[in-house]
Amino acid sequence: MADHHESSEDLAPTQTAGYKAPEKKTVAELAELDAQDESLKKWKESLGLKAAAGPSDDPRKVVVLSLGMESPGVPDVIVDLSSADAIAKLKDQQMTIKEGVEYRLKVTFKVQHDVVSGLKYLHVVKRKGIRVDKMEEMLGSYGPAEEPYVKKFLSEEAPSGMLARGHYEVKSKFIDDDQTCHLEWAWSFDIKKDW
């Protein structure tokens, strides 16, 4: 039980002192604001505020499609996150990262039905139960759109050396300013001498 509590604290986003999330408005309410201002209307349309995209039988506001890893000289590794079945299969999949290589993560996601404000990606990496890394990446605010968004993170260098090699467990989460958790899942990777 203590491990679950510790995990929840590990995946809690940092709070910026003095920041207050903006008042929640629907796409329709945003479209009506300053409706007589033509330039503002065009700007809102460029943000995807002209229509609430998404199937009526899927209530999710954020649909995370995949998490990928890019590294020079090797094909991208793409992890399917588009369904509960795909996430369940992650327990059997093993991602390998070569020690010392440059890599970066990228996420592909869709926003549907409404605007999402302050979307963040968080993950905590543990090795043998000890936290070795925590990442918090602000993705931004997005309006609903038919086409998926792709966000690439900053490049990182995988640790290297005998002590760095081994198995790592990761817990990841997508959360927004309203503290709505859009997806939370666990996955793992190994750091090895070679791919």
N, CA and C atoms as a LAMMPS dump frame, in Angstrom:
ITEM: TIMESTEP
0
ITEM: NUMBER OF ATOMS
585
ITEM: BOX BOUNDS ff ff ff
-5.0000000000000000e+02 5.0000000000000000e+02
-5.0000000000000000e+02 5.0000000000000000e+02
-5.0000000000000000e+02 5.0000000000000000e+02
ITEM: ATOMS id mol type element x y z
1 1 1 N 0.827 -1.192 0
2 1 2 C 0 0 0
3 1 3 C 0.871 1.255 0
4 2 1 N 1.957 1.24 0.749
5 2 2 C 2.849 2.403 0.801
6 2 3 C 3.464 2.674 -0.559
7 3 1 N 3.728 1.612 -1.33
8 3 2 C 4.309 1.778 -2.661
9 3 3 C 3.371 2.546 -3.573
10 4 1 N 2.033 2.262 -3.49
11 4 2 C 1.072 2.971 -4.318
12 4 3 C 1.053 4.458 -3.956
13 5 1 N 1.069 4.763 -2.648
14 5 2 C 1.076 6.154 -2.196
15 5 3 C 2.33 6.869 -2.69
16 6 1 N 3.474 6.186 -2.599
17 6 2 C 4.737 6.754 -3.054
18 6 3 C 4.679 7.027 -4.561
19 7 1 N 4.085 6.106 -5.328
20 7 2 C 3.96 6.271 -6.769
21 7 3 C 3.098 7.475 -7.103
22 8 1 N 1.999 7.67 -6.349
23 8 2 C 1.121 8.807 -6.591
24 8 3 C 1.858 10.116 -6.367
25 9 1 N 2.67 10.188 -5.322
26 9 2 C 3.44 11.395 -5.062
27 9 3 C 4.5 11.607 -6.129
28 10 1 N 5.129 10.516 -6.583
29 10 2 C 6.141 10.619 -7.623
30 10 3 C 5.566 11.212 -8.901
31 11 1 N 4.335 10.854 -9.231
32 11 2 C 3.724 11.306 -10.48
33 11 3 C 2.88 12.568 -10.318
34 12 1 N 2.986 13.231 -9.196
35 12 2 C 2.257 14.483 -9.004
36 12 3 C 2.998 15.607 -9.73
37 13 1 N 2.277 16.398 -10.541
38 13 2 C 2.951 17.497 -11.239
39 13 3 C 3.369 18.593 -10.265
40 14 1 N 4.42 19.303 -10.604
41 14 2 C 4.845 20.412 -9.762
42 14 3 C 3.843 21.552 -9.898
43 15 1 N 3.688 22.292 -8.834
44 15 2 C 2.762 23.419 -8.823
45 15 3 C 3.57 24.714 -8.875
46 16 1 N 3.18 25.605 -9.765
47 16 2 C 3.841 26.897 -9.873
48 16 3 C 3.16 27.862 -8.908
49 17 1 N 3.935 28.452 -8.012
50 17 2 C 3.385 29.372 -7.02
51 17 3 C 2.694 30.542 -7.726
52 18 1 N 1.476 30.825 -7.298
53 18 2 C 0.74 31.949 -7.856
54 18 3 C -0.013 31.644 -9.142
55 19 1 N 0.219 30.466 -9.749
56 19 2 C -0.482 30.133 -10.994
57 19 3 C -1.854 29.583 -10.668
58 20 1 N -2.849 30.103 -11.352
59 20 2 C -4.204 29.606 -11.217
60 20 3 C -4.667 29.209 -12.609
61 21 1 N -5.149 27.991 -12.745
62 21 2 C -5.626 27.522 -14.048
63 21 3 C -6.742 28.437 -14.525
64 22 1 N -6.796 28.696 -15.84
65 22 2 C -7.837 29.584 -16.357
66 22 3 C -9.22 28.986 -16.157
67 23 1 N -10.205 29.878 -16.139
68 23 2 C -11.583 29.43 -16.002
69 23 3 C -11.931 28.528 -17.177
70 24 1 N -12.59 27.425 -16.888
71 24 2 C -12.929 26.442 -17.916
72 24 3 C -14.025 26.998 -18.816
73 25 1 N -13.767 26.949 -20.128
74 25 2 C -14.767 27.36 -21.115
75 25 3 C -14.871 26.286 -22.177
76 26 1 N -16.07 26.078 -22.681
77 26 2 C -16.271 25.108 -23.749
78 26 3 C -15.84 25.723 -25.07
79 27 1 N -15.727 24.89 -26.101
80 27 2 C -15.388 25.375 -27.434
81 27 3 C -16.425 26.378 -27.907
82 28 1 N -17.692 26.1 -27.651
83 28 2 C -18.765 27.005 -28.071
84 28 3 C -18.636 28.357 -27.378
85 29 1 N -18.343 28.362 -26.088
86 29 2 C -18.185 29.629 -25.358
87 29 3 C -17.003 30.424 -25.894
88 30 1 N -15.894 29.746 -26.183
89 30 2 C -14.733 30.435 -26.732
90 30 3 C -15.028 31.012 -28.115
91 31 1 N -15.785 30.287 -28.914
92 31 2 C -16.123 30.753 -30.261
93 31 3 C -16.991 32.003 -30.213
94 32 1 N -17.825 32.118 -29.183
95 32 2 C -18.718 33.273 -29.061
96 32 3 C -18.016 34.532 -28.554
97 33 1 N -16.881 34.363 -27.871
98 33 2 C -16.166 35.531 -27.357
99 33 3 C -15.684 36.393 -28.516
100 34 1 N -15.95 37.655 -28.463
101 34 2 C -15.524 38.602 -29.501
102 34 3 C -15.89 38.114 -30.892
103 35 1 N -17.113 37.591 -31.049
104 35 2 C -17.558 37.021 -32.325
105 35 3 C -17.535 38.042 -33.45
106 36 1 N -17.635 39.326 -33.139
107 36 2 C -17.648 40.36 -34.174
108 36 3 C -16.246 40.708 -34.683
109 37 1 N -15.196 40.269 -34.016
110 37 2 C -13.819 40.568 -34.412
111 37 3 C -13.339 39.512 -35.419
112 38 1 N -13.263 39.875 -36.706
113 38 2 C -12.945 38.932 -37.776
114 38 3 C -11.545 38.329 -37.628
115 39 1 N -10.543 39.14 -37.284
116 39 2 C -9.183 38.614 -37.155
117 39 3 C -9.091 37.631 -35.984
118 40 1 N -9.77 37.94 -34.888
119 40 2 C -9.787 37.034 -33.744
120 40 3 C -10.523 35.74 -34.093
121 41 1 N -11.575 35.85 -34.892
122 41 2 C -12.326 34.67 -35.332
123 41 3 C -11.429 33.75 -36.157
124 42 1 N -10.642 34.317 -37.068
125 42 2 C -9.718 33.51 -37.888
126 42 3 C -8.634 32.871 -37.021
127 43 1 N -8.132 33.613 -36.031
128 43 2 C -7.122 33.079 -35.129
129 43 3 C -7.687 31.885 -34.348
130 44 1 N -8.908 32.016 -33.842
131 44 2 C -9.54 30.922 -33.101
132 44 3 C -9.728 29.702 -33.997
133 45 1 N -10.109 29.924 -35.252
134 45 2 C -10.262 28.803 -36.185
135 45 3 C -8.929 28.1 -36.422
136 46 1 N -7.836 28.874 -36.456
137 46 2 C -6.516 28.257 -36.647
138 46 3 C -6.136 27.387 -35.45
139 47 1 N -6.725 27.676 -34.291
140 47 2 C -6.5 26.861 -33.095
141 47 3 C -7.411 25.642 -33.041
142 48 1 N -8.322 25.551 -34.012
143 48 2 C -9.243 24.417 -34.032
144 48 3 C -10.5 24.672 -33.225
145 49 1 N -10.825 25.932 -33.003
146 49 2 C -11.988 26.248 -32.181
147 49 3 C -13.264 26.415 -32.995
148 50 1 N -13.257 25.998 -34.251
149 50 2 C -14.466 26.139 -35.054
150 50 3 C -15.41 24.957 -34.892
151 51 1 N -14.893 23.799 -34.511
152 51 2 C -15.747 22.615 -34.35
153 51 3 C -15.129 21.672 -33.327
154 52 1 N -15.992 21.03 -32.58
155 52 2 C -15.515 20.072 -31.591
156 52 3 C -15.363 18.705 -32.267
157 53 1 N -14.144 18.362 -32.66
158 53 2 C -13.876 17.102 -33.349
159 53 3 C -13.93 15.938 -32.374
160 54 1 N -14.268 14.78 -32.898
161 54 2 C -14.246 13.558 -32.093
162 54 3 C -15.541 12.797 -32.182
163 55 1 N -15.448 11.48 -32.097
164 55 2 C -16.658 10.655 -32.168
165 55 3 C -17.526 10.817 -30.925
166 56 1 N -18.838 10.807 -31.126
167 56 2 C -19.76 11.01 -30.004
168 56 3 C -19.752 9.827 -29.027
169 57 1 N -19.311 8.648 -29.482
170 57 2 C -19.3 7.488 -28.597
171 57 3 C -17.992 7.345 -27.809
172 58 1 N -17.08 8.319 -27.943
173 58 2 C -15.808 8.305 -27.208
174 58 3 C -15.715 9.599 -26.396
175 59 1 N -15.98 9.538 -25.083
176 59 2 C -16.027 10.761 -24.276
177 59 3 C -14.66 11.351 -23.925
178 60 1 N -13.553 10.638 -24.23
179 60 2 C -12.23 11.136 -23.842
180 60 3 C -11.92 12.458 -24.526
181 61 1 N -11.304 13.379 -23.768
182 61 2 C -10.861 14.647 -24.352
183 61 3 C -9.479 14.51 -24.976
184 62 1 N -8.618 13.71 -24.375
185 62 2 C -7.28 13.47 -24.915
186 62 3 C -7.149 11.976 -25.181
187 63 1 N -6.775 11.643 -26.413
188 63 2 C -6.549 10.253 -26.796
189 63 3 C -5.071 10.138 -27.148
190 64 1 N -4.308 9.503 -26.275
191 64 2 C -2.881 9.316 -26.521
192 64 3 C -2.732 8.12 -27.451
193 65 1 N -2.16 8.358 -28.622
194 65 2 C -2.043 7.309 -29.633
195 65 3 C -0.766 6.5 -29.478
196 66 1 N 0.359 7.202 -29.23
197 66 2 C 1.625 6.461 -29.113
198 66 3 C 2.68 7.298 -28.399
199 67 1 N 3.664 6.573 -27.883
200 67 2 C 4.872 7.174 -27.334
201 67 3 C 6.011 6.572 -28.138
202 68 1 N 6.889 7.403 -28.642
203 68 2 C 7.976 6.916 -29.472
204 68 3 C 9.33 7.356 -28.952
205 69 1 N 10.347 6.662 -29.412
206 69 2 C 11.723 7.028 -29.088
207 69 3 C 12.5 7.129 -30.394
208 70 1 N 13.122 8.276 -30.612
209 70 2 C 13.951 8.508 -31.787
210 70 3 C 15.408 8.508 -31.36
211 71 1 N 16.243 7.822 -32.141
212 71 2 C 17.677 7.822 -31.903
213 71 3 C 18.363 7.72 -33.262
214 72 1 N 19.397 8.537 -33.499
215 72 2 C 20.061 8.52 -34.812
216 72 3 C 20.594 7.133 -35.168
217 73 1 N 20.359 6.753 -36.42
218 73 2 C 20.932 5.507 -36.93
219 73 3 C 20.116 4.253 -36.707
220 74 1 N 18.999 4.36 -35.987
221 74 2 C 18.139 3.191 -35.769
222 74 3 C 16.687 3.597 -36.025
223 75 1 N 15.852 2.622 -36.439
224 75 2 C 14.436 2.951 -36.648
225 75 3 C 13.783 3.396 -35.335
226 76 1 N 12.799 4.287 -35.452
227 76 2 C 12.062 4.74 -34.269
228 76 3 C 11.376 3.551 -33.593
229 77 1 N 11.346 3.597 -32.275
230 77 2 C 10.593 2.609 -31.501
231 77 3 C 9.279 3.286 -31.147
232 78 1 N 8.165 2.675 -31.551
233 78 2 C 6.847 3.243 -31.302
234 78 3 C 6.059 2.3 -30.401
235 79 1 N 5.537 2.837 -29.303
236 79 2 C 4.729 2.08 -28.357
237 79 3 C 3.28 2.52 -28.54
238 80 1 N 2.423 1.589 -28.919
239 80 2 C 1.003 1.863 -29.154
240 80 3 C 0.285 2.061 -27.822
241 81 1 N -0.38 3.2 -27.681
242 81 2 C -1.135 3.499 -26.462
243 81 3 C -2.594 3.814 -26.774
244 82 1 N -3.033 3.46 -27.973
245 82 2 C -4.332 3.903 -28.463
246 82 3 C -5.53 3.182 -27.847
247 83 1 N -5.308 2.05 -27.175
248 83 2 C -6.433 1.312 -26.586
249 83 3 C -5.99 0.617 -25.3
250 84 1 N -6.972 0.2 -24.529
251 84 2 C -6.679 -0.519 -23.279
252 84 3 C -5.959 -1.84 -23.575
253 85 1 N -6.319 -2.498 -24.674
254 85 2 C -5.652 -3.755 -25.053
255 85 3 C -4.176 -3.519 -25.362
256 86 1 N -3.888 -2.447 -26.094
257 86 2 C -2.497 -2.134 -26.449
258 86 3 C -1.679 -1.846 -25.196
259 87 1 N -2.265 -1.142 -24.244
260 87 2 C -1.558 -0.821 -22.992
261 87 3 C -1.322 -2.085 -22.171
262 88 1 N -2.306 -2.979 -22.158
263 88 2 C -2.146 -4.238 -21.418
264 88 3 C -0.991 -5.072 -21.987
265 89 1 N -0.766 -5.011 -23.282
266 89 2 C 0.299 -5.777 -23.931
267 89 3 C 1.696 -5.231 -23.613
268 90 1 N 1.777 -4.014 -23.09
269 90 2 C 3.08 -3.414 -22.783
270 90 3 C 3.85 -4.216 -21.741
271 91 1 N 3.152 -4.923 -20.887
272 91 2 C 3.822 -5.718 -19.853
273 91 3 C 4.726 -6.778 -20.471
274 92 1 N 4.364 -7.227 -21.694
275 92 2 C 5.135 -8.269 -22.37
276 92 3 C 6.18 -7.704 -23.326
277 93 1 N 6.138 -6.402 -23.585
278 93 2 C 7.088 -5.789 -24.516
279 93 3 C 8.285 -5.235 -23.758
280 94 1 N 9.433 -5.34 -24.381
281 94 2 C 10.657 -4.835 -23.768
282 94 3 C 11.326 -3.858 -24.724
283 95 1 N 11.546 -2.64 -24.283
284 95 2 C 12.257 -1.649 -25.068
285 95 3 C 13.72 -1.675 -24.646
286 96 1 N 14.611 -1.625 -25.631
287 96 2 C 16.038 -1.617 -25.33
288 96 3 C 16.636 -0.29 -25.776
289 97 1 N 17.449 0.288 -24.914
290 97 2 C 18.174 1.516 -25.225
291 97 3 C 19.659 1.207 -25.093
292 98 1 N 20.406 1.569 -26.108
293 98 2 C 21.861 1.36 -26.059
294 98 3 C 22.472 2.404 -25.131
295 99 1 N 23.366 1.958 -24.272
296 99 2 C 23.987 2.876 -23.318
297 99 3 C 24.723 4.005 -24.053
298 100 1 N 24.608 5.215 -23.503
299 100 2 C 25.347 6.362 -24.013
300 100 3 C 24.808 7.021 -25.27
301 101 1 N 23.703 6.516 -25.852
302 101 2 C 23.2 7.109 -27.098
303 101 3 C 22.33 8.325 -26.817
304 102 1 N 22.265 9.215 -27.814
305 102 2 C 21.332 10.335 -27.793
306 102 3 C 19.972 9.792 -28.212
307 103 1 N 18.929 10.19 -27.529
308 103 2 C 17.579 9.797 -27.911
309 103 3 C 16.626 10.891 -27.462
310 104 1 N 15.434 10.843 -28.013
311 104 2 C 14.391 11.723 -27.516
312 104 3 C 13.048 11.034 -27.656
313 105 1 N 12.176 11.359 -26.739
314 105 2 C 10.832 10.818 -26.76
315 105 3 C 9.937 11.726 -27.581
316 106 1 N 8.909 11.126 -28.161
317 106 2 C 7.88 11.907 -28.848
318 106 3 C 6.537 11.269 -28.554
319 107 1 N 5.525 12.091 -28.458
320 107 2 C 4.187 11.595 -28.163
321 107 3 C 3.248 12.055 -29.275
322 108 1 N 2.351 11.159 -29.671
323 108 2 C 1.33 11.472 -30.668
324 108 3 C -0.024 11.34 -29.971
325 109 1 N -0.838 12.386 -30.058
326 109 2 C -2.117 12.391 -29.355
327 109 3 C -3.142 13.216 -30.113
328 110 1 N -4.391 12.948 -29.823
329 110 2 C -5.5 13.719 -30.39
330 110 3 C -6.25 14.395 -29.253
331 111 1 N -6.795 15.564 -29.552
332 111 2 C -7.673 16.254 -28.616
333 111 3 C -9.044 16.306 -29.29
334 112 1 N -10.059 15.912 -28.544
335 112 2 C -11.402 15.892 -29.114
336 112 3 C -12.416 16.482 -28.145
337 113 1 N -13.475 17.009 -28.698
338 113 2 C -14.642 17.533 -27.989
339 113 3 C -14.443 18.892 -27.34
340 114 1 N -13.279 19.179 -26.782
341 114 2 C -13.128 20.414 -26.018
342 114 3 C -11.655 20.809 -25.932
343 115 1 N -11.39 22.025 -25.522
344 115 2 C -10.029 22.519 -25.348
345 115 3 C -9.42 21.873 -24.104
346 116 1 N -8.146 21.497 -24.197
347 116 2 C -7.409 20.975 -23.047
348 116 3 C -6.335 21.995 -22.709
349 117 1 N -6.339 22.444 -21.487
350 117 2 C -5.419 23.485 -21.043
351 117 3 C -4.313 22.898 -20.183
352 118 1 N -3.063 23.252 -20.496
353 118 2 C -1.922 22.858 -19.667
354 118 3 C -1.667 21.367 -19.621
355 119 1 N -1.709 20.698 -20.77
356 119 2 C -1.45 19.26 -20.819
357 119 3 C 0.023 18.994 -20.528
358 120 1 N 0.288 18.029 -19.622
359 120 2 C 1.659 17.671 -19.229
360 120 3 C 1.863 16.172 -19.364
361 121 1 N 3.116 15.811 -19.661
362 121 2 C 3.529 14.408 -19.616
363 121 3 C 4.492 14.268 -18.442
364 122 1 N 4.257 13.266 -17.6
365 122 2 C 5.129 12.994 -16.456
366 122 3 C 5.553 11.541 -16.501
367 123 1 N 6.781 11.276 -16.098
368 123 2 C 7.152 9.884 -15.866
369 123 3 C 8.198 9.796 -14.77
370 124 1 N 8.167 8.663 -14.099
371 124 2 C 9.115 8.354 -13.031
372 124 3 C 9.78 7.041 -13.404
373 125 1 N 11.116 7.036 -13.38
374 125 2 C 11.89 5.845 -13.718
375 125 3 C 12.502 5.305 -12.433
376 126 1 N 12.306 3.985 -12.23
377 126 2 C 12.867 3.342 -11.045
378 126 3 C 13.706 2.153 -11.472
379 127 1 N 14.75 1.921 -10.709
380 127 2 C 15.582 0.737 -10.898
381 127 3 C 15.682 0.042 -9.55
382 128 1 N 15.266 -1.191 -9.539
383 128 2 C 15.231 -1.985 -8.305
384 128 3 C 14.468 -1.258 -7.201
385 129 1 N 13.379 -0.585 -7.582
386 129 2 C 12.512 0.086 -6.622
387 129 3 C 12.967 1.459 -6.183
388 130 1 N 14.111 1.929 -6.654
389 130 2 C 14.646 3.241 -6.26
390 130 3 C 14.475 4.216 -7.415
391 131 1 N 13.892 5.372 -7.13
392 131 2 C 13.691 6.381 -8.172
393 131 3 C 15.031 6.922 -8.647
394 132 1 N 15.25 6.844 -9.979
395 132 2 C 16.499 7.339 -10.56
396 132 3 C 16.274 8.534 -11.479
397 133 1 N 15.01 8.782 -11.864
398 133 2 C 14.736 9.906 -12.753
399 133 3 C 13.263 10.28 -12.663
400 134 1 N 12.994 11.569 -12.813
401 134 2 C 11.625 12.068 -12.928
402 134 3 C 11.623 13.106 -14.028
403 135 1 N 10.658 13.004 -14.933
404 135 2 C 10.547 13.945 -16.04
405 135 3 C 9.154 14.558 -16.017
406 136 1 N 9.097 15.859 -16.23
407 136 2 C 7.828 16.561 -16.353
408 136 3 C 7.953 17.483 -17.562
409 137 1 N 7.147 17.229 -18.568
410 137 2 C 7.236 17.977 -19.817
411 137 3 C 5.896 18.651 -20.085
412 138 1 N 5.905 19.986 -20.159
413 138 2 C 4.691 20.729 -20.49
414 138 3 C 4.459 20.604 -21.993
415 139 1 N 3.304 20.083 -22.38
416 139 2 C 2.969 19.944 -23.793
417 139 3 C 2.24 21.176 -24.303
418 140 1 N 1.419 21.796 -23.443
419 140 2 C 0.717 23.019 -23.835
420 140 3 C -0.79 22.852 -23.804
421 141 1 N -1.467 23.808 -24.418
422 141 2 C -2.923 23.801 -24.502
423 141 3 C -3.321 23.566 -25.955
424 142 1 N -4.366 22.778 -26.15
425 142 2 C -4.742 22.356 -27.498
426 142 3 C -6.255 22.372 -27.662
427 143 1 N -6.673 22.719 -28.868
428 143 2 C -8.077 22.629 -29.235
429 143 3 C -8.338 21.318 -29.945
430 144 1 N -9.608 20.935 -30.056
431 144 2 C -9.935 19.693 -30.74
432 144 3 C -9.568 19.78 -32.219
433 145 1 N -9.097 18.672 -32.774
434 145 2 C -8.69 18.637 -34.179
435 145 3 C -8.81 17.216 -34.704
436 146 1 N -9.059 17.104 -35.998
437 146 2 C -9.146 15.787 -36.639
438 146 3 C -7.769 15.124 -36.701
439 147 1 N -6.741 15.904 -37.013
440 147 2 C -5.384 15.374 -37.154
441 147 3 C -4.694 15.309 -35.786
442 148 1 N -3.895 14.274 -35.557
443 148 2 C -3.195 14.176 -34.266
444 148 3 C -2.061 15.2 -34.148
445 149 1 N -1.772 15.549 -32.927
446 149 2 C -0.633 16.404 -32.608
447 149 3 C 0.571 15.503 -32.327
448 150 1 N 1.769 15.976 -32.664
449 150 2 C 3.006 15.261 -32.34
450 150 3 C 3.899 16.238 -31.586
451 151 1 N 4.313 15.852 -30.405
452 151 2 C 5.199 16.682 -29.585
453 151 3 C 6.491 15.921 -29.366
454 152 1 N 7.617 16.534 -29.762
455 152 2 C 8.929 15.922 -29.556
456 152 3 C 9.606 16.601 -28.374
457 153 1 N 10.175 15.796 -27.482
458 153 2 C 10.825 16.31 -26.29
459 153 3 C 12.288 16.613 -26.594
460 154 1 N 12.951 17.243 -25.662
461 154 2 C 14.374 17.538 -25.811
462 154 3 C 15.186 16.244 -25.816
463 155 1 N 16.304 16.269 -26.514
464 155 2 C 17.177 15.089 -26.562
465 155 3 C 17.809 14.842 -25.199
466 156 1 N 18.024 13.567 -24.918
467 156 2 C 18.689 13.146 -23.69
468 156 3 C 19.762 12.139 -24.063
469 157 1 N 20.666 11.906 -23.143
470 157 2 C 21.683 10.879 -23.349
471 157 3 C 21.445 9.755 -22.351
472 158 1 N 21.366 8.536 -22.872
473 158 2 C 21.177 7.378 -22.001
474 158 3 C 22.41 7.195 -21.126
475 159 1 N 22.229 6.801 -19.881
476 159 2 C 23.39 6.557 -19.019
477 159 3 C 24.241 5.425 -19.584
478 160 1 N 25.493 5.406 -19.205
479 160 2 C 26.384 4.352 -19.711
480 160 3 C 27.252 3.818 -18.59
481 161 1 N 27.868 2.685 -18.866
482 161 2 C 28.729 2.046 -17.882
483 161 3 C 28.06 0.841 -17.269
484 162 1 N 28.871 0.034 -16.643
485 162 2 C 28.393 -1.221 -16.08
486 162 3 C 27.262 -1.009 -15.066
487 163 1 N 27.36 0.026 -14.249
488 163 2 C 26.341 0.256 -13.228
489 163 3 C 25.018 0.731 -13.817
490 164 1 N 25.063 1.366 -14.993
491 164 2 C 23.837 1.879 -15.618
492 164 3 C 23.071 0.797 -16.355
493 165 1 N 23.769 -0.243 -16.791
494 165 2 C 23.1 -1.304 -17.545
495 165 3 C 22.138 -2.064 -16.653
496 166 1 N 20.973 -2.39 -17.225
497 166 2 C 20.011 -3.177 -16.466
498 166 3 C 18.588 -2.832 -16.828
499 167 1 N 17.682 -3.276 -15.978
500 167 2 C 16.245 -3.161 -16.202
501 167 3 C 15.675 -1.97 -15.422
502 168 1 N 14.812 -1.201 -16.069
503 168 2 C 14.195 -0.017 -15.469
504 168 3 C 12.678 -0.097 -15.627
505 169 1 N 11.96 0.299 -14.591
506 169 2 C 10.496 0.355 -14.604
507 169 3 C 10.075 1.817 -14.677
508 170 1 N 9.061 2.094 -15.499
509 170 2 C 8.612 3.471 -15.708
510 170 3 C 7.107 3.549 -15.472
511 171 1 N 6.667 4.6 -14.807
512 171 2 C 5.246 4.925 -14.697
513 171 3 C 5.063 6.28 -15.368
514 172 1 N 4.129 6.34 -16.301
515 172 2 C 3.892 7.562 -17.071
516 172 3 C 2.454 8.022 -16.902
517 173 1 N 2.261 9.328 -17.155
518 173 2 C 0.944 9.916 -16.926
519 173 3 C 0.785 11.162 -17.794
520 174 1 N -0.415 11.362 -18.33
521 174 2 C -0.798 12.612 -18.989
522 174 3 C -1.856 13.266 -18.127
523 175 1 N -1.611 14.523 -17.753
524 175 2 C -2.506 15.245 -16.852
525 175 3 C -2.619 16.682 -17.349
526 176 1 N -3.73 17.361 -17.02
527 176 2 C -3.889 18.754 -17.45
528 176 3 C -4.033 19.688 -16.25
529 177 1 N -4.232 20.974 -16.542
530 177 2 C -4.357 21.988 -15.489
531 177 3 C -5.504 21.721 -14.523
532 178 1 N -6.534 21.035 -14.998
533 178 2 C -7.676 20.711 -14.146
534 178 3 C -7.427 19.471 -13.295
535 179 1 N -6.194 18.94 -13.347
536 179 2 C -5.799 17.718 -12.641
537 179 3 C -6.564 16.49 -13.152
538 180 1 N -7.038 16.565 -14.402
539 180 2 C -7.665 15.407 -15.035
540 180 3 C -6.562 14.511 -15.58
541 181 1 N -6.548 13.264 -15.152
542 181 2 C -5.571 12.299 -15.655
543 181 3 C -6.16 11.657 -16.906
544 182 1 N -5.528 11.9 -18.049
545 182 2 C -6.033 11.389 -19.318
546 182 3 C -5.529 9.979 -19.611
547 183 1 N -4.368 9.633 -19.092
548 183 2 C -3.842 8.28 -19.262
549 183 3 C -2.71 8.078 -18.259
550 184 1 N -2.692 6.905 -17.645
551 184 2 C -1.601 6.519 -16.745
552 184 3 C -1.292 5.056 -17.028
553 185 1 N -0.011 4.734 -17.187
554 185 2 C 0.365 3.357 -17.497
555 185 3 C 1.793 3.094 -17.059
556 186 1 N 2.128 1.802 -17.004
557 186 2 C 3.478 1.374 -16.63
558 186 3 C 4.126 0.681 -17.815
559 187 1 N 5.432 0.843 -17.948
560 187 2 C 6.193 0.191 -19.004
561 187 3 C 7.619 0.02 -18.517
562 188 1 N 8.471 -0.614 -19.308
563 188 2 C 9.838 -0.84 -18.855
564 188 3 C 10.802 -0.814 -20.033
565 189 1 N 12.077 -0.673 -19.705
566 189 2 C 13.124 -0.724 -20.726
567 189 3 C 14.397 -1.264 -20.099
568 190 1 N 15.287 -1.696 -20.97
569 190 2 C 16.604 -2.167 -20.532
570 190 3 C 17.66 -1.287 -21.174
571 191 1 N 18.691 -0.957 -20.429
572 191 2 C 19.864 -0.305 -21
573 191 3 C 20.917 -1.39 -21.165
574 192 1 N 21.363 -1.546 -22.424
575 192 2 C 22.322 -2.604 -22.755
576 192 3 C 23.513 -2.021 -23.508
577 193 1 N 24.536 -2.857 -23.683
578 193 2 C 25.728 -2.429 -24.431
579 193 3 C 25.425 -2.139 -25.881
580 194 1 N 24.443 -2.848 -26.437
581 194 2 C 24.096 -2.684 -27.846
582 194 3 C 22.595 -2.808 -28.02
583 195 1 N 22.12 -2.39 -29.178
584 195 2 C 20.692 -2.461 -29.483
585 195 3 C 20.263 -3.902 -29.528
